[in-house]
Every structure is written in C-alpha cells, then in structure tokens.
C-alpha cells in the first residue's frame, strides 16, 4: 500500500492544472529596440507591388519568428519615439532580402494601430519561418520603439528566433519591471 498524503495529491493536481493552463493560452510576445543611423536601410514597400517613394532608405530591424500552430496572428508597433512617430511594418515569409523588398512579402501596414503606429494581422502556419521588419514611414526617423505579437485566433504561440531584445510579456507589472530592468542593464553592459 502507498500512503500518499492527500495534501500532496492536491498540490500535484494544482501543479498539473497550472501547466495545462500555460499550454492552452497563448502569451503575447513583446519586443523592443531602436532604429539608429548605423542600422541597415532599405526601400520599404508602398503596396504589395510597388516601393515607397518617401521611404527609400529607411532604417530597419528584422525579427525572425515562428508559430507552433496555424492561426491568425497580429504584430503591432506599440510605441516609437513619440505619439506622432510614424512606423511601418512588413511581414515576410521564408526569407527577407532588403535588396528585393517585394519578394516574399506576405502583408504590410502603415497606420492601422494607434495614431501613425502600425498593426498587421495574417494567417500563419506552423513550421514556416517568418520575418517581421520594423521600420519607419520616411527616411531618417530614429529612436527606440516597442512592439508586440498577439495570437488573434487559435491557441498557437509566437516564438521569436534568437532575437536578443525580446521580453515575453509577463503576467504582472512587477515582472515587467524586472524584465525591463534586466534588459536595460544588459544594454548598458553592451554599450560599455
Ligand atoms: Ca505609420
């Protein structure tokens, strides 16, 4: 006979329930960085078939990511320089080549977010590599920014691939503070 204290059984059950709930609900993934004068530049798209004539050499950052289940996902710019700053997002499937900005372009957005911030959504598949390009509307716009991926439909999860400036959105503000403090400490160390 195995005499297992009932309190331990309850604890195990609660731990298992916590694991299940973590797996069942997608967690938004935030990212942050800065567009700088030393960033590479490209001629951003204007439409799916034409290039911008005002964003001809915009600084950009690229975020490689994948999802673990098919579904609808969104990516948005949540801040850039100031409330009037004008972001642009482009989503690529398979590969991104700054010399061919219309190749593999899945979708893009200029101003669907707050103010002139960008918000795009797309149906994505598991097992496919995607690249989110964060850039600005016109040339010469530099500054720090924040962004976020969300699962719009389905229970899939976005995972960023090897991006250094990635902070999974935590469940509490306390955790956000710790994550941002850690990120800033890391950034300070790198600059030193
Ligand atoms: Ca914009």
Boltz pocket constraint, residues with backbone or C-beta under 6 A from the ligand:
constraints:
  - pocket:
      binder: B
      contacts: [[A, 85], [A, 86], [A, 87], [A, 88], [A, 109], [A, 110], [A, 111], [A, 116], [A, 117], [A, 118], [A, 137]]
      max_distance: 6.0
